[in-house]
Amino acid sequence: QADDFDFLKLLGNLYFLIDKPKTAYGYYKRAVEVARDDPAVNPIAVTHIEGRMAHTRGEFELALDKFLASTSSTTFRNHVGAVFDLGCCFMALEQWDQAQDAFTRTLEMWFCS
């Protein structure tokens, strides 16, 4: 079932990237449901997906909480996508300095890893 989680998350990500938030939300929701029944799925990855779900609904404060939780984990801290999502969330909340810091960290992770 971990593969199902990854596949559903991938589909959600693709729809998220092409600005189809309702479709992305549906795939993310299903991925979270699959993850609940599979102990092999990293719970921090689920928290990140829950952040994306909140972001697709325009619930940016909740998304921020989820992204901060997922990026503070030692097992997920260096996940470029999570830090990038954090920057996008800060932008949506018009917290420009924090957004810049997150995007700078994203670039550093991307090019210095």
Helices and strands as residue ranges (DSSP letters): H 2-17, H 21-36, H 43-56, H 60-72, H 80-92, H 96-112
